[in-house]
C-alpha cells in the first residue's frame, strides 16, 4: 500500500494571520513526508475545507488519507463534527480509506515539549 496523503485539519479564523503557524506546520510535515501530498484544511471560516481537500486528493487517485486535527483538545468539533464529516466523505467516495488521529494537543510528547518551552521562557 502506498503512503497516505495527509490533511492537517484546523479550525479556521477570520484573521488570515491566524493561519500562518498552521501553514508553517504543513510545510514542515511535507518536508518530512516526501512523495505524498500534505494539505491544510479548515473546519470553517477559511478555505479549503476538508471536503474540498479529500475530493481533490481522491480525484488525483489517492485512496488512503490521514486527517490530523491540529486542535489542542477533543472538543465538540472533534467528537461530533469531524466524525460526521468523515462518514459523509467515505460515503461520497467509495473505496476511500479515511482515518483521523487524535488531536495534536492531546499527544503526551507534545504536551511535554510545550511544558518545557513554557518553563524555559520563565527562566527555568
Secondary structure, DSSP 8 states (H G I E B T S, - for coil): ----EEEEEE---SSGGGGHHHHHHHHHHHHHSTTS-EEEEESSSSSSBHHHHHHHHHHTT--EEEEEE--SS--HIIIIIHHHHHHHHHHHSTT-EEEE---GGG-HHHHHHHHHHHHHHTT-
